Amino acid sequence: MALDFAATYKVLVLGDSNVGKTCIVHRYCDERYYDTYISTIAGQERFRTLTTAYYRGAMGILLMYDVTSLDSFNHLSYWLRNIQENASPDVVKVLTANKCDAINNRAVDAERGQKIADNFDMPFFEVSCKENINIEAAFLTLARRIREQRGRRASLFKASEREGADSIIKAQSPSQQRDAWRCSC
């Protein structure tokens, strides 16, 4: 099934500081890896009031943790709660474990990430922004799931419109309108 490249989806990339959110966006969009630190507002307490505005209208969320940081993995519960409180209930989520290339520094094994993903019905990818591992697969999976969900919603909407139109037609059929003035006795 081909992707509709004309479609635009609002996607959020969430996770603790230093897990690689900016790097994954640069790697996917620019096909480049930046090894210098880029300061962003993500995760900073003073910007928490902006959260609801950013979540509004989001169709997909790429949730990230760093496999070399047990803290970033443990904070997934915070991010999942934040998503539940602020995002649409049907937002599509994908869990990504960044820095899978850092084999000697790993603090979280893949099975733990997969278990969280399974519990929250999310696809799971171990990725590496540095080595360009599974970056495209994670984003394309997110885009496909958003497209599929939008297709299901459109089908449901069309079906409910047809059902509504049928009931309007039935209630206002010409024979009923002609017979409406007659006496019931």
GIVEN-V922023 format. One record per backbone hydrogen bond with DSSP energy under -0.5 kcal/mol. NH is the residue of the N-H (numbers start at 1). CO is the residue of the C=O. Records with the same first field share a line. If there is no record, write none. Layout:
BEGIN
NH=CO / CO
END
This chain:
BEGIN
5=3
7=4
11=9
12=60
14=12 / 62
19=16
24=20
25=21
26=22
27=23
28=24
29=25
30=26
31=26 / 27
32=26
35=33
39=37
44=41
47=44
48=45
50=47
51=48
54=50
55=51
56=52
58=55
59=10
60=10
61=92
62=12
63=61 / 94
64=14
65=96
67=65 / 98
69=66
70=68
73=69
74=70
75=71
76=73
77=74
79=75
80=76
81=77
82=78
83=79
84=80
85=81
86=82
87=83
91=88
92=59
94=61
95=123
96=63
97=125
98=65 / 96
100=127
102=99
103=101
105=102
106=103
107=67
108=67
112=109
113=109
114=110
115=111
116=112
117=113
118=114
119=115
120=116
121=118
122=117
123=93
125=95
127=97 / 125
128=133
132=128
133=128
134=132
138=134
139=135
140=136
141=137
142=138
143=139
144=140
145=141
146=142
147=143
148=144
149=145
150=146
151=147
152=148
153=149
154=150
155=151
156=152
157=153
158=154
159=155
160=156
161=157
162=158
163=159
164=160
165=161
166=162
167=163
168=164
169=165
170=166
171=167
172=168
173=170
177=173
178=174
179=175
180=176
181=178
182=179
END
